[in-house]
């Protein structure tokens, strides 16, 4: 059973460009979470999605960031008009169910560098 | 949200046990205690979780104090591969609270394993 897959693993964008990060959850998992880890900082929750629905986006910046998890295909985290402060590692996790008794399985992350 | 307190770092010799403490004095009756770890340049990895009773799995043991205000993660024989940041996280079992779906990471404990 393949784990959580993220691509690309490394992404370089110039300021003002768009970044698209993809996450394929583990087979059978319908819950996806995105986290961001800024350099030398801790992991911060961004958004929680189920198929076609955003459940909790309390950690998403108000502008330029969006996320989706369509019925078919991977979850996408989209960052428009990137700025240097967006440079970070972005991790996706998935779980079989939601709530405190379900563990989350993390992908290897996408390292975004904005030049 | 209930908070956790962990030491910044701990050092251990290879093949010796490691006891990682976590204080959560404001824990509520429905909070589960979760542990995750993050190896260098990797995504976080689930370690173990419990509610009231001590728990064991192939990776570690979790000892929970009787009043649940603290817990200890025990790595029975540390290896070099166990060098990581270990996070103690509370997750509420009640759906209507903030910590229902997302993981709220603190600074964690950096474990250093010496050969």
gemmi code that builds the backbone of each chain (N, CA, C; Angstrom):
import gemmi

chains = {
    "A": [
        ("UNK", (0.853, -1.190, 0.000), (0.000, 0.000, 0.000), (0.887, 1.238, 0.000)),
        ("UNK", (0.808, 2.000, -1.081), (1.652, 3.177, -1.192), (1.245, 4.181, -0.131)),
        ("UNK", (2.225, 4.941, 0.348), (1.954, 5.967, 1.322), (1.405, 7.211, 0.663)),
        ("UNK", (1.374, 8.290, 1.430), (0.927, 9.572, 0.898), (1.990, 10.082, -0.077)),
        ("UNK", (1.543, 10.491, -1.236), (2.482, 10.960, -2.247), (2.289, 12.443, -2.488)),
        ("UNK", (3.398, 13.126, -2.582), (3.350, 14.552, -2.878), (4.271, 14.848, -4.059)),
        ("UNK", (3.821, 15.728, -4.906), (4.705, 16.191, -5.973), (4.356, 17.618, -6.362)),
        ("UNK", (5.372, 18.351, -6.803), (6.759, 17.903, -6.860), (7.396, 17.897, -5.474)),
        ("UNK", (8.549, 17.297, -5.342), (9.249, 17.316, -4.059), (9.929, 18.663, -3.827)),
        ("UNK", (10.381, 19.247, -4.899), (11.006, 20.569, -4.825), (10.404, 21.428, -5.928)),
        ("UNK", (10.128, 22.679, -5.586), (9.515, 23.591, -6.544), (10.144, 24.957, -6.360)),
        ("UNK", (10.625, 25.509, -7.451), (11.200, 26.856, -7.422), (10.321, 27.764, -8.259)),
        ("UNK", (9.909, 28.855, -7.678), (9.073, 29.832, -8.368), (9.653, 31.225, -8.151)),
        ("UNK", (9.456, 32.070, -9.171), (9.828, 33.476, -9.024), (8.656, 34.205, -8.376)),
        ("UNK", (8.971, 35.298, -7.726), (7.924, 36.119, -7.116), (6.850, 36.468, -8.152)),
        ("UNK", (5.605, 36.345, -7.761), (4.509, 36.656, -8.659), (3.954, 35.473, -9.432)),
        ("UNK", (4.695, 34.362, -9.477), (4.198, 33.190, -10.187), (3.237, 32.400, -9.307)),
        ("UNK", (2.660, 31.373, -9.897), (1.747, 30.510, -9.160), (2.453, 29.205, -8.811)),
        ("UNK", (2.120, 28.678, -7.655), (2.647, 27.370, -7.247), (1.472, 26.421, -7.046)),
        ("UNK", (1.602, 25.211, -7.602), (0.572, 24.174, -7.428), (1.228, 22.952, -6.820)),
        ("UNK", (0.731, 22.582, -5.639), (1.284, 21.442, -4.922), (0.228, 20.346, -4.913)),
        ("UNK", (0.656, 19.122, -5.201), (-0.281, 18.008, -5.312), (-0.066, 16.980, -4.216)),
        ("UNK", (-1.162, 16.393, -3.806), (-1.116, 15.384, -2.755), (-2.076, 14.257, -3.084)),
        ("UNK", (-1.551, 13.041, -3.166), (-2.397, 11.859, -3.325), (-2.434, 11.117, -2.001)),
        ("UNK", (-3.613, 11.015, -1.392), (-3.687, 10.353, -0.085), (-3.472, 8.856, -0.201)),
        ("UNK", (-3.320, 8.218, 0.927), (-3.216, 6.769, 0.954), (-4.514, 6.166, 0.431)),
        ("UNK", (-4.428, 4.998, -0.126), (-5.593, 4.314, -0.661), (-6.615, 4.121, 0.454)),
        ("UNK", (-7.848, 4.480, 0.147), (-8.912, 4.296, 1.128), (-9.092, 5.464, 2.080)),
        ("UNK", (-8.216, 6.465, 1.997), (-8.333, 7.648, 2.851), (-9.073, 8.751, 2.109)),
        ("UNK", (-10.073, 9.309, 2.791), (-10.826, 10.385, 2.148), (-10.677, 11.715, 2.879)),
        ("UNK", (-9.764, 11.758, 3.848), (-9.545, 12.979, 4.618), (-8.117, 13.445, 4.354)),
        ("UNK", (-7.978, 14.700, 3.976), (-6.666, 15.257, 3.634), (-6.439, 16.540, 4.423)),
        ("UNK", (-5.213, 16.710, 4.870), (-4.817, 17.880, 5.652), (-3.541, 18.472, 5.042)),
        ("UNK", (-3.454, 19.780, 5.067), (-2.221, 20.445, 4.618), (-1.616, 21.213, 5.791)),
        ("UNK", (-0.292, 21.105, 5.910), (0.459, 21.802, 6.942), (1.636, 22.524, 6.291)),
        ("UNK", (2.078, 23.571, 6.928), (3.213, 24.329, 6.407), (4.269, 24.438, 7.504)),
        ("UNK", (5.531, 24.321, 7.093), (6.633, 24.468, 8.038), (7.597, 25.506, 7.466)),
        ("UNK", (7.546, 26.700, 8.042), (8.464, 27.750, 7.633), (9.857, 27.430, 8.150)),
        ("UNK", (10.892, 27.963, 7.509), (12.271, 27.661, 7.937), (12.470, 27.943, 9.421)),
        ("UNK", (13.020, 26.993, 10.112), (13.337, 27.112, 11.547), (12.098, 27.335, 12.412)),
        ("UNK", (10.940, 26.964, 11.892), (9.715, 27.109, 12.679), (8.975, 25.781, 12.754)),
        ("UNK", (7.927, 25.786, 13.533), (7.157, 24.552, 13.704), (6.139, 24.354, 12.602)),
        ("UNK", (5.498, 23.209, 12.679), (4.460, 22.856, 11.707), (3.155, 23.537, 12.076)),
        ("UNK", (2.535, 24.136, 11.070), (1.262, 24.821, 11.297), (0.185, 24.245, 10.378)),
        ("UNK", (-0.944, 23.950, 10.955), (-2.091, 23.464, 10.185), (-2.589, 24.558, 9.243)),
        ("UNK", (-2.955, 24.143, 8.044), (-3.516, 25.097, 7.089), (-4.990, 24.795, 6.807)),
        ("UNK", (-5.261, 23.573, 6.319), (-6.614, 23.281, 5.860), (-6.865, 21.780, 5.943)),
        ("UNK", (-8.159, 21.457, 6.151), (-8.603, 20.066, 6.219), (-9.743, 19.894, 5.218)),
        ("UNK", (-9.599, 18.892, 4.361), (-10.598, 18.669, 3.320), (-11.055, 17.215, 3.300)),
        ("UNK", (-12.306, 17.032, 2.961), (-12.809, 15.733, 2.554), (-13.165, 15.865, 1.083)),
        ("UNK", (-13.470, 14.742, 0.461), (-13.760, 14.788, -0.976), (-14.769, 15.900, -1.289)),
        ("UNK", (-14.346, 16.831, -2.102), (-15.167, 17.936, -2.617), (-15.598, 18.941, -1.564)),
        ("UNK", (-15.133, 18.813, -0.341), (-15.540, 19.747, 0.710), (-14.347, 20.244, 1.522)),
        ("UNK", (-14.381, 21.522, 1.858), (-13.431, 22.076, 2.809), (-14.088, 22.034, 4.185)),
        ("UNK", (-13.454, 21.334, 5.110), (-14.041, 21.167, 6.434), (-13.541, 22.242, 7.396)),
        ("UNK", (-12.255, 22.540, 7.341), (-11.659, 23.509, 8.273), (-10.538, 24.222, 7.534)),
        ("UNK", (-10.686, 25.509, 7.323), (-9.626, 26.274, 6.655), (-9.119, 27.370, 7.573)),
        ("UNK", (-9.179, 27.136, 8.848), (-8.834, 28.162, 9.831), (-7.366, 28.570, 9.778)),
        ("UNK", (-6.510, 27.740, 9.215), (-5.090, 28.060, 9.149), (-4.636, 28.602, 7.806)),
        ("UNK", (-5.553, 28.778, 6.899), (-5.181, 29.260, 5.557), (-5.043, 30.776, 5.564)),
        ("UNK", (-3.984, 31.291, 4.988), (-3.919, 32.755, 4.799), (-5.134, 33.216, 3.996)),
        ("UNK", (-5.580, 34.421, 4.300), (-6.848, 34.889, 3.721), (-6.755, 35.130, 2.219)),
        ("UNK", (-5.577, 35.467, 1.743), (-5.421, 35.790, 0.323), (-4.400, 34.868, -0.315)),
        ("UNK", (-4.557, 34.635, -1.579), (-3.623, 33.962, -2.483), (-3.574, 32.447, -2.302)),
        ("UNK", (-4.080, 31.918, -1.216), (-4.004, 30.473, -0.964), (-5.392, 29.858, -1.162)),
        ("UNK", (-5.414, 28.703, -1.820), (-6.654, 27.959, -1.946), (-6.330, 26.472, -1.991)),
        ("UNK", (-7.306, 25.664, -1.657), (-7.102, 24.218, -1.657), (-8.369, 23.555, -2.153)),
        ("UNK", (-8.180, 22.403, -2.791), (-9.310, 21.614, -3.248), (-8.971, 20.143, -3.164)),
        ("UNK", (-10.004, 19.334, -3.105), (-9.852, 17.881, -3.103), (-11.023, 17.352, -3.924)),
        ("UNK", (-10.831, 17.271, -5.231), (-11.943, 16.900, -6.109), (-12.342, 15.436, -5.953)),
        ("UNK", (-13.481, 15.120, -6.541), (-13.991, 13.755, -6.474), (-12.983, 12.772, -7.065)),
        ("UNK", (-12.370, 13.155, -8.149), (-11.340, 12.335, -8.764), (-10.030, 13.096, -8.757)),
        ("UNK", (-8.952, 12.421, -8.458), (-7.649, 13.058, -8.540), (-7.128, 13.535, -7.208)),
        ("UNK", (-5.920, 14.101, -7.239), (-5.264, 14.482, -5.989), (-5.830, 15.760, -5.396)),
        ("UNK", (-5.441, 16.016, -4.171), (-5.726, 17.313, -3.564), (-4.679, 18.302, -4.068)),
        ("UNK", (-5.113, 19.540, -4.269), (-4.221, 20.571, -4.771), (-4.195, 21.736, -3.793)),
        ("UNK", (-3.002, 22.181, -3.451), (-2.830, 23.438, -2.717), (-2.257, 24.436, -3.707)),
        ("UNK", (-2.949, 25.533, -3.873), (-2.571, 26.513, -4.893), (-2.188, 27.824, -4.217)),
        ("UNK", (-1.049, 28.342, -4.607), (-0.605, 29.625, -4.080), (-0.412, 30.563, -5.262)),
        ("UNK", (-1.212, 31.605, -5.291), (-1.109, 32.571, -6.384), (-0.148, 33.695, -5.998)),
        ("UNK", (0.513, 34.241, -7.014), (1.395, 35.405, -6.824), (2.314, 35.205, -5.625)),
        ("UNK", (3.131, 34.185, -5.697), (3.966, 33.823, -4.560), (4.908, 34.962, -4.182)),
        ("UNK", (5.208, 35.019, -2.878), (6.173, 35.976, -2.329), (7.233, 35.186, -1.589)),
        ("UNK", (8.334, 35.858, -1.249), (9.458, 35.157, -0.621), (9.036, 34.488, 0.684)),
        ("UNK", (8.115, 35.107, 1.398), (7.642, 34.556, 2.660), (6.882, 33.252, 2.527)),
        ("UNK", (6.534, 32.872, 1.296), (5.852, 31.587, 1.077), (6.845, 30.428, 1.021)),
        ("UNK", (8.121, 30.724, 0.981), (9.143, 29.668, 0.943), (9.039, 28.833, 2.215)),
        ("UNK", (8.803, 27.565, 2.045), (8.563, 26.690, 3.196), (8.451, 25.255, 2.693)),
        ("UNK", (8.351, 24.341, 3.658), (8.004, 22.956, 3.328), (6.512, 22.786, 3.566)),
        ("UNK", (5.832, 22.226, 2.586), (4.392, 22.010, 2.686), (4.148, 20.509, 2.753)),
        ("UNK", (3.498, 20.094, 3.831), (3.233, 18.673, 4.044), (1.747, 18.401, 3.924)),
        ("UNK", (1.470, 17.300, 3.308), (0.104, 16.814, 3.206), (-0.004, 15.562, 4.075)),
        ("UNK", (-1.147, 15.383, 4.692), (-1.401, 14.165, 5.462), (-2.777, 13.640, 5.091)),
        ("UNK", (-2.979, 12.356, 5.306), (-4.309, 11.796, 5.076), (-4.679, 10.863, 6.222)),
        ("UNK", (-5.967, 10.641, 6.382), (-6.430, 9.710, 7.409), (-7.648, 8.976, 6.895)),
        ("UNK", (-7.893, 7.831, 7.499), (-9.025, 6.998, 7.086), (-10.336, 7.578, 7.599)),
        ("UNK", (-10.276, 8.180, 8.766), (-11.436, 8.820, 9.350), (-10.962, 10.092, 10.011)),
        ("UNK", (-11.864, 10.755, 10.656), (-11.454, 11.989, 11.320), (-11.665, 11.860, 12.823)),
        ("UNK", (-11.042, 12.755, 13.555), (-11.201, 12.698, 14.993), (-9.988, 12.130, 15.691)),
        ("UNK", (-10.069, 12.156, 16.990), (-8.897, 11.930, 17.819), (-8.384, 10.498, 17.822)),
        ("UNK", (-9.140, 9.560, 17.338), (-8.656, 8.178, 17.371), (-7.981, 7.753, 16.070)),
        ("UNK", (-7.971, 8.644, 15.091), (-7.362, 8.305, 13.810), (-6.018, 9.005, 13.658)),
        ("UNK", (-4.992, 8.217, 13.320), (-3.706, 8.854, 13.080), (-3.662, 9.421, 11.669)),
        ("UNK", (-2.813, 10.423, 11.509), (-2.617, 11.016, 10.202), (-1.273, 10.525, 9.641)),
        ("UNK", (-1.316, 10.204, 8.347), (-0.115, 9.735, 7.655), (0.383, 10.858, 6.749)),
        ("UNK", (1.645, 11.189, 6.904), (2.198, 12.336, 6.198), (2.988, 11.922, 4.967)),
        ("UNK", (2.962, 12.814, 3.985), (3.814, 12.648, 2.817), (5.186, 13.245, 3.066)),
        ("UNK", (6.079, 13.134, 2.070), (7.453, 13.612, 2.232), (7.589, 15.123, 2.129)),
        ("UNK", (6.531, 15.792, 1.699), (6.569, 17.245, 1.627), (6.989, 17.786, 0.270)),
        ("UNK", (6.595, 19.012, 0.023), (7.078, 19.780, -1.135), (7.821, 20.982, -0.584)),
        ("UNK", (9.070, 21.122, -0.988), (9.857, 22.272, -0.562), (9.750, 23.363, -1.620)),
        ("UNK", (9.076, 24.434, -1.249), (8.873, 25.558, -2.163), (9.912, 26.632, -1.876)),
        ("UNK", (10.587, 27.040, -2.925), (11.542, 28.148, -2.816), (11.095, 29.246, -3.756)),
        ("UNK", (10.928, 30.445, -3.229), (10.529, 31.589, -4.039), (11.740, 32.503, -4.188)),
        ("UNK", (12.107, 32.747, -5.422), (13.305, 33.571, -5.674), (12.933, 34.989, -6.113)),
    ],
    "B": [
        ("UNK", (-7.630, 25.887, 23.634), (-7.163, 24.516, 23.444), (-6.168, 24.160, 24.528)),
        ("UNK", (-6.192, 22.929, 24.984), (-5.225, 22.469, 25.964), (-3.840, 22.485, 25.336)),
        ("UNK", (-2.852, 22.894, 26.140), (-1.484, 23.008, 25.642), (-0.610, 21.936, 26.263)),
        ("UNK", (0.494, 21.668, 25.617), (1.470, 20.722, 26.156), (2.804, 21.421, 26.331)),
        ("UNK", (3.585, 20.933, 27.273), (4.911, 21.466, 27.540), (5.917, 20.332, 27.486)),
        ("UNK", (6.955, 20.535, 26.669), (7.995, 19.511, 26.516), (9.371, 20.166, 26.655)),
        ("UNK", (10.359, 19.396, 27.107), (11.722, 19.958, 27.120), (12.189, 20.205, 25.695)),
        ("UNK", (13.061, 21.188, 25.538), (13.538, 21.518, 24.190), (14.352, 20.391, 23.580)),
        ("UNK", (15.170, 19.753, 24.397), (16.032, 18.707, 23.838), (16.373, 17.671, 24.892)),
        ("UNK", (16.720, 16.475, 24.403), (17.182, 15.410, 25.280), (18.239, 14.623, 24.536)),
        ("UNK", (19.179, 14.126, 25.306), (20.267, 13.363, 24.693), (20.268, 11.958, 25.276)),
        ("UNK", (20.592, 10.999, 24.427), (20.633, 9.618, 24.883), (21.760, 8.893, 24.178)),
        ("UNK", (22.233, 7.842, 24.825), (23.200, 6.966, 24.176), (22.456, 5.880, 23.420)),
        ("UNK", (23.095, 5.448, 22.358), (22.497, 4.389, 21.542), (22.256, 3.143, 22.397)),
        ("UNK", (21.133, 2.496, 22.126), (20.713, 1.260, 22.781), (20.280, 1.456, 24.224)),
        ("UNK", (20.186, 2.673, 24.683), (19.632, 2.932, 26.003), (18.206, 3.447, 25.867)),
        ("UNK", (17.395, 3.303, 26.918), (16.022, 3.814, 26.829), (15.991, 5.337, 26.880)),
        ("UNK", (14.963, 5.875, 26.272), (14.742, 7.324, 26.294), (13.346, 7.569, 26.845)),
        ("UNK", (13.258, 8.445, 27.831), (11.962, 8.804, 28.419), (11.683, 10.268, 28.101)),
        ("UNK", (10.679, 10.504, 27.307), (10.344, 11.859, 26.886), (9.103, 12.336, 27.638)),
        ("UNK", (9.256, 13.346, 28.499), (8.101, 13.798, 29.271), (7.261, 14.831, 28.519)),
        ("UNK", (5.995, 14.869, 28.896), (5.085, 15.872, 28.352), (4.115, 16.264, 29.460)),
        ("UNK", (4.015, 17.563, 29.716), (3.054, 18.050, 30.694), (1.839, 18.628, 29.988)),
        ("UNK", (0.688, 18.266, 30.460), (-0.577, 18.790, 29.897), (-1.554, 18.962, 31.042)),
        ("UNK", (-1.255, 19.923, 31.896), (-2.001, 20.084, 33.142), (-3.442, 20.521, 32.925)),
        ("UNK", (-3.764, 21.100, 31.754), (-5.139, 21.559, 31.503), (-5.902, 20.585, 30.613)),
        ("UNK", (-5.449, 19.363, 30.549), (-6.100, 18.354, 29.699), (-7.550, 18.159, 30.125)),
        ("UNK", (-8.428, 17.968, 29.145), (-9.826, 17.720, 29.470), (-10.097, 16.221, 29.402)),
        ("UNK", (-11.251, 15.848, 29.899), (-11.570, 14.434, 29.968), (-11.696, 13.747, 28.623)),
        ("UNK", (-11.907, 14.510, 27.576), (-12.084, 13.917, 26.246), (-10.845, 14.055, 25.367)),
        ("UNK", (-9.750, 14.574, 25.913), (-8.517, 14.743, 25.130), (-7.740, 13.444, 25.032)),
        ("UNK", (-7.353, 13.086, 23.812), (-6.419, 11.991, 23.585), (-5.006, 12.564, 23.519)),
        ("UNK", (-4.054, 11.781, 23.974), (-2.642, 12.181, 23.942), (-1.988, 11.473, 22.758)),
        ("UNK", (-1.500, 12.257, 21.817), (-0.855, 11.711, 20.622), (0.611, 12.092, 20.623)),
        ("UNK", (1.435, 11.221, 20.042), (2.839, 11.514, 19.797), (3.158, 11.297, 18.327)),
        ("UNK", (3.833, 12.269, 17.768), (4.367, 12.172, 16.422), (5.850, 12.509, 16.491)),
        ("UNK", (6.587, 12.109, 15.475), (7.982, 12.510, 15.403), (8.310, 12.932, 13.976)),
        ("UNK", (9.326, 13.751, 13.856), (9.757, 14.215, 12.536), (11.257, 14.029, 12.420)),
        ("UNK", (11.639, 13.108, 11.557), (13.054, 12.909, 11.276), (13.542, 14.030, 10.373)),
        ("UNK", (14.834, 14.282, 10.333), (15.355, 15.391, 9.515), (14.921, 15.275, 8.054)),
        ("UNK", (14.437, 16.376, 7.536), (14.033, 16.493, 6.120), (12.920, 15.519, 5.720)),
        ("UNK", (12.125, 15.080, 6.667), (11.012, 14.192, 6.354), (9.702, 14.745, 6.914)),
        ("UNK", (8.607, 14.157, 6.490), (7.326, 14.507, 7.061), (7.151, 13.865, 8.420)),
        ("UNK", (6.260, 14.403, 9.241), (6.010, 13.792, 10.542), (5.507, 12.366, 10.412)),
        ("UNK", (5.698, 11.618, 11.478), (5.331, 10.212, 11.498), (4.598, 9.926, 12.800)),
        ("UNK", (3.463, 9.258, 12.704), (2.707, 8.885, 13.900), (3.508, 7.900, 14.725)),
        ("UNK", (3.482, 8.086, 16.052), (4.183, 7.148, 16.939), (3.187, 6.332, 17.761)),
        ("UNK", (2.318, 7.017, 18.503), (1.437, 6.312, 19.420), (0.385, 7.272, 19.954)),
        ("UNK", (-0.723, 6.753, 20.456), (-1.661, 7.615, 21.157), (-2.407, 6.823, 22.233)),
        ("UNK", (-2.957, 7.557, 23.191), (-3.712, 6.909, 24.264), (-4.674, 7.895, 24.906)),
        ("UNK", (-5.569, 7.343, 25.722), (-6.543, 8.183, 26.407), (-6.311, 8.152, 27.920)),
        ("UNK", (-6.391, 6.962, 28.513), (-6.191, 6.851, 29.952), (-5.183, 5.771, 30.307)),
        ("UNK", (-5.257, 4.655, 29.610), (-4.379, 3.531, 29.953), (-3.057, 3.630, 29.212)),
        ("UNK", (-2.041, 2.997, 29.773), (-0.748, 2.902, 29.096), (-0.902, 2.094, 27.814)),
        ("UNK", (-0.102, 2.442, 26.820), (-0.206, 1.822, 25.503), (1.181, 1.384, 25.044)),
        ("UNK", (1.217, 0.274, 24.343), (2.468, -0.194, 23.744), (2.248, -0.496, 22.281)),
        ("UNK", (3.224, -0.180, 21.462), (3.222, -0.674, 20.090), (4.665, -0.970, 19.692)),
        ("UNK", (4.864, -1.287, 18.414), (6.200, -1.734, 18.015), (7.225, -0.611, 18.078)),
        ("UNK", (6.753, 0.626, 18.090), (7.695, 1.750, 18.083), (8.048, 2.220, 19.488)),
        ("UNK", (7.057, 2.242, 20.373), (7.275, 2.890, 21.664), (6.201, 2.465, 22.660)),
        ("UNK", (6.340, 2.982, 23.880), (5.308, 2.844, 24.905), (4.902, 4.225, 25.369)),
        ("UNK", (3.657, 4.322, 25.768), (3.130, 5.579, 26.294), (2.621, 5.320, 27.696)),
        ("UNK", (3.227, 6.041, 28.655), (2.798, 5.921, 30.045), (2.050, 7.193, 30.407)),
        ("UNK", (0.811, 7.037, 30.863), (-0.049, 8.175, 31.176), (-0.260, 8.218, 32.683)),
        ("UNK", (0.001, 9.391, 33.279), (-0.183, 9.536, 34.719), (-1.640, 9.320, 35.095)),
        ("UNK", (-1.849, 8.912, 36.327), (-3.202, 8.599, 36.778), (-4.136, 9.809, 36.674)),
        ("UNK", (-3.607, 11.006, 36.954), (-4.446, 12.206, 36.853), (-4.451, 12.776, 35.428)),
        ("UNK", (-3.733, 12.149, 34.535), (-3.638, 12.497, 33.104), (-3.011, 13.867, 32.854)),
        ("UNK", (-2.409, 14.463, 33.844), (-1.816, 15.781, 33.642), (-0.413, 15.690, 33.047)),
        ("UNK", (0.091, 14.511, 32.890), (1.390, 14.336, 32.244), (1.453, 12.947, 31.624)),
        ("UNK", (2.396, 12.795, 30.706), (2.611, 11.493, 30.082), (4.081, 11.390, 29.692)),
        ("UNK", (4.501, 10.167, 29.428), (5.893, 9.926, 29.044), (5.938, 8.973, 27.863)),
        ("UNK", (6.627, 9.378, 26.832), (6.885, 8.480, 25.709), (8.188, 7.755, 25.987)),
        ("UNK", (8.162, 6.448, 25.848), (9.349, 5.647, 26.138), (9.817, 4.932, 24.872)),
        ("UNK", (11.034, 5.252, 24.478), (11.695, 4.495, 23.412), (12.600, 3.509, 24.128)),
        ("UNK", (12.367, 2.233, 23.935), (13.013, 1.247, 24.807), (14.503, 1.092, 24.554)),
        ("UNK", (14.901, 1.145, 23.306), (16.326, 1.062, 22.967), (16.574, 2.030, 21.833)),
        ("UNK", (17.123, 3.174, 22.152), (17.306, 4.203, 21.134), (18.322, 3.755, 20.087)),
        ("UNK", (18.007, 4.044, 18.846), (18.948, 3.840, 17.753), (19.226, 5.192, 17.110)),
        ("UNK", (20.209, 5.230, 16.249), (20.531, 6.494, 15.579), (19.352, 6.972, 14.745)),
        ("UNK", (18.532, 6.027, 14.295), (17.367, 6.379, 13.470), (16.271, 7.049, 14.279)),
        ("UNK", (16.394, 6.998, 15.605), (15.378, 7.636, 16.446), (15.666, 9.113, 16.690)),
        ("UNK", (16.773, 9.607, 16.178), (17.088, 11.032, 16.311), (16.064, 11.828, 15.504)),
        ("UNK", (15.278, 12.632, 16.213), (14.160, 13.330, 15.576), (13.600, 14.351, 16.559)),
        ("UNK", (12.645, 15.141, 16.076), (11.871, 15.994, 16.968), (10.594, 15.253, 17.307)),
        ("UNK", (10.304, 15.126, 18.582), (9.132, 14.395, 19.054), (8.088, 15.389, 19.572)),
        ("UNK", (6.875, 15.226, 19.076), (5.788, 16.142, 19.417), (4.717, 15.418, 20.231)),
        ("UNK", (4.340, 16.043, 21.320), (3.230, 15.572, 22.151), (2.045, 16.483, 21.841)),
        ("UNK", (0.931, 15.904, 21.421), (-0.207, 16.690, 20.926), (-1.483, 16.171, 21.562)),
        ("UNK", (-2.320, 17.090, 22.020), (-3.639, 16.708, 22.530), (-4.670, 16.853, 21.417)),
        ("UNK", (-5.541, 15.875, 21.314), (-6.612, 15.924, 20.322), (-7.927, 15.618, 21.018)),
        ("UNK", (-8.853, 16.524, 20.888), (-10.121, 16.373, 21.588), (-10.998, 15.355, 20.875)),
        ("UNK", (-11.593, 14.492, 21.630), (-12.484, 13.495, 21.052), (-13.854, 14.039, 20.730)),
        ("UNK", (-14.094, 15.311, 21.027), (-15.398, 15.927, 20.783), (-15.351, 16.704, 19.492)),
        ("UNK", (-16.268, 16.438, 18.595), (-16.196, 16.980, 17.237), (-16.244, 18.496, 17.181)),
        ("UNK", (-16.918, 19.117, 18.103), (-17.174, 20.550, 17.975), (-15.996, 21.420, 18.401)),
        ("UNK", (-14.907, 20.839, 18.835), (-13.781, 21.672, 19.262), (-12.743, 21.814, 18.157)),
        ("UNK", (-11.868, 22.789, 18.344), (-10.852, 23.120, 17.346), (-9.935, 21.966, 17.016)),
        ("UNK", (-9.604, 21.183, 18.012), (-8.577, 20.164, 17.807), (-9.162, 18.845, 17.323)),
        ("UNK", (-10.378, 18.885, 16.835), (-11.034, 17.652, 16.361), (-10.285, 17.043, 15.185)),
        ("UNK", (-10.098, 17.809, 14.116), (-9.493, 17.255, 12.912), (-7.998, 17.490, 12.836)),
        ("UNK", (-7.569, 18.714, 13.095), (-6.190, 19.090, 12.834), (-5.274, 18.693, 13.977)),
        ("UNK", (-3.996, 18.603, 13.642), (-2.947, 18.425, 14.637), (-2.332, 19.786, 14.919)),
        ("UNK", (-2.182, 20.096, 16.203), (-1.589, 21.376, 16.586), (-0.217, 21.092, 17.195)),
        ("UNK", (0.807, 21.328, 16.392), (2.173, 21.022, 16.792), (2.762, 22.157, 17.615)),
        ("UNK", (3.482, 21.791, 18.674), (4.280, 22.762, 19.415), (5.705, 22.695, 18.920)),
        ("UNK", (6.631, 23.068, 19.782), (8.042, 23.057, 19.400), (8.660, 21.660, 19.491)),
        ("UNK", (8.076, 20.797, 20.322), (8.585, 19.435, 20.434), (9.896, 19.328, 21.193)),
        ("UNK", (10.373, 18.088, 21.300), (11.659, 17.791, 21.935), (12.606, 17.224, 20.895)),
        ("UNK", (13.740, 17.840, 20.741), (14.770, 17.330, 19.833), (15.540, 16.231, 20.558)),
        ("UNK", (15.465, 15.036, 20.046), (16.204, 13.911, 20.628), (17.493, 13.694, 19.855)),
        ("UNK", (18.579, 13.697, 20.588), (19.899, 13.437, 20.002), (20.373, 12.086, 20.517)),
        ("UNK", (20.757, 11.215, 19.631), (21.246, 9.886, 20.011), (22.724, 9.796, 19.685)),
        ("UNK", (23.488, 9.473, 20.708), (24.934, 9.412, 20.549), (25.392, 7.967, 20.437)),
        ("UNK", (26.242, 7.656, 19.444), (26.705, 6.273, 19.288), (27.507, 5.809, 20.501)),
    ],
}
model = gemmi.Model(1)
for chain_id, residues in chains.items():
    chain = gemmi.Chain(chain_id)
    for i, (resn, *xyz) in enumerate(residues, 1):
        res = gemmi.Residue()
        res.name, res.seqid = resn, gemmi.SeqId(i, " ")
        for name, pos in zip(("N", "CA", "C"), xyz):
            atom = gemmi.Atom()
            atom.name, atom.element = name, gemmi.Element(name[0])
            atom.pos, atom.b_iso = gemmi.Position(*pos), 0.0
            res.add_atom(atom)
        chain.add_residue(res)
    model.add_chain(chain)
structure = gemmi.Structure()
structure.add_model(model)
structure.setup_entities()
